[in-house]
Amino acid sequence: MSNERMIWKKDTRRFANGMVIYLGRWAVGTAEYDGCRSKSDTCKWKATCALPGMKAYLGHFDTDTGAKEATEIAVRHWLDGLSSNVESGR
């Protein structure tokens, strides 16, 4: 599956500051600012994934771009596993 099907949209939840990645109409991950981190910590952008079989917490990153890339990598990895399972007949 290509990146055209992965769409980033602004998170519109209350008090949210970040982006949500969608596959079609399903939200499958986030890249969001974590205001609970200490002032001295430079890694304030948290990446998450909401796909079955994947780790929910992907880590904290220096920039929103780093968090987005980590989320996209996790989604692509999940999609690659999905397509290989279909091809093998599982």
C-alpha positions as CSV (number, residue, x, y, z in Angstrom):
1,M,0.0,0.0,0.0
2,S,1.4,3.4,-1.0
3,N,1.6,6.5,1.1
4,E,-1.4,8.0,-0.8
5,R,-3.7,5.9,1.4
6,M,-2.0,7.1,4.6
7,I,-3.3,10.6,5.4
8,W,-2.2,12.8,8.2
9,K,-4.9,15.0,9.7
10,K,-4.8,17.5,12.6
11,D,-6.0,16.0,15.9
12,T,-9.2,17.8,16.8
13,R,-9.7,16.3,20.3
14,R,-9.9,18.8,23.2
15,F,-6.4,19.8,24.5
16,A,-4.7,17.7,21.7
17,N,-1.6,19.0,19.9
18,G,-0.5,16.8,17.1
19,M,-1.6,14.7,14.1
20,V,-3.5,11.5,13.5
21,I,-2.7,9.1,10.6
22,Y,-5.6,7.5,8.8
23,L,-5.9,4.5,6.6
24,G,-9.1,5.2,4.8
25,R,-11.5,6.3,7.5
26,W,-9.7,4.5,10.4
27,A,-7.3,6.3,12.7
28,V,-4.3,4.0,13.1
29,G,-1.7,6.1,14.9
30,T,-0.7,9.5,16.2
31,A,2.2,11.9,16.5
32,E,1.5,14.2,19.4
33,Y,3.2,16.7,21.6
34,D,3.6,15.3,25.1
35,G,3.4,18.3,27.5
36,C,4.0,16.0,30.6
37,R,7.7,15.5,29.8
38,S,10.2,17.5,31.8
39,K,11.4,20.8,30.6
40,S,14.9,19.5,30.2
41,D,13.8,16.6,28.0
42,T,14.2,17.4,24.3
43,C,12.2,14.4,23.1
44,K,8.6,15.7,23.6
45,W,6.9,14.2,20.5
46,K,5.2,10.9,21.2
47,A,4.5,8.3,18.4
48,T,1.7,5.7,18.9
49,C,0.2,3.0,16.8
50,A,-3.3,1.5,17.2
51,L,-3.1,-1.5,14.9
52,P,-3.6,-5.1,16.2
53,G,-0.4,-6.9,16.9
54,M,1.7,-3.7,17.0
55,K,3.2,-2.0,20.0
56,A,1.1,1.0,21.0
57,Y,3.9,3.2,22.2
58,L,6.6,3.7,19.6
59,G,8.7,6.2,21.5
60,H,9.5,9.9,22.0
61,F,11.2,12.0,19.4
62,D,12.9,15.4,19.1
63,T,10.5,16.6,16.3
64,D,7.1,16.0,15.0
65,T,8.6,14.8,11.8
66,G,10.5,12.0,13.7
67,A,7.4,10.9,15.4
68,K,5.5,10.9,12.1
69,E,8.2,8.8,10.4
70,A,8.2,6.2,13.2
71,T,4.4,5.9,13.0
72,E,4.5,5.6,9.2
73,I,7.2,2.9,9.5
74,A,5.0,0.9,11.9
75,V,2.0,1.2,9.7
76,R,3.9,0.1,6.6
77,H,5.4,-2.8,8.6
78,W,1.9,-3.9,9.6
79,L,0.6,-3.6,6.0
80,D,3.6,-5.6,4.7
81,G,2.8,-8.4,7.1
82,L,-0.9,-8.3,6.2
83,S,-0.1,-8.6,2.5
84,S,2.3,-11.5,3.0
85,N,-0.3,-13.3,5.1
86,V,-2.8,-12.9,2.3
87,E,-0.4,-14.1,-0.3
88,S,0.6,-17.2,1.7
89,G,-3.0,-18.1,2.4
90,R,-3.0,-17.7,6.2
